[in-house]
Amino acid sequence: MGMIGMNQEKKKLLKIGELAKRAGVTVRTIRYYEELGLLSPTEVSPGGFRLYTENDLYRFQFIQRFKDLGLPLEEIHALIDSSEPGESKMQRIMASYSLFEKQLKKIEDKISELEVSKANIEKGMEALNVCKECSREICLPTCSNKKSLL
């Protein structure tokens, strides 16, 4: 067995289809992440096949975990780009924690907006319940519930 064969055995190189299968995504998703600069193959075979290692799989899963939490890919990319290979565990924790805090704030703001919308909808429904009990065919111009009708 030549050097390349031994090297590939040691590294357990995966083709893009194998990486996609192990990650539970489509090949297109892997390519999209490559286009965004989030992921790149460790090697390209002489035949032009993209080859990935277990570390590439872990990196992809890391990205997916943050994406599943609603973090934009641009922010995940910035987090990855800003981390140095020699960073301590604590530095990596703090960078991830900061990203989580930022996302949590966005979610809390969104929840507040949704609570206001919910209250407005409930108020409109209450008004329409009053209208259901009203026997008038034409609303009085002074009726405060009139604005809830189509």
Salt bridges, closest charged atoms under 4 A:
GLU34 OE1 - ARG50 NE 2.68
GLU35 OE2 - ARG28 NH1 3.14
GLU43 OE2 - LYS11 NZ 2.59
GLU54 OE2 - ARG22 NH1 2.83
GLU75 OE1 - LYS102 NZ 3.96
GLU75 OE2 - LYS106 NZ 2.86
ASP81 OD2 - HIS77 NE2 3.51
ASP109 OD1 - LYS105 NZ 2.71
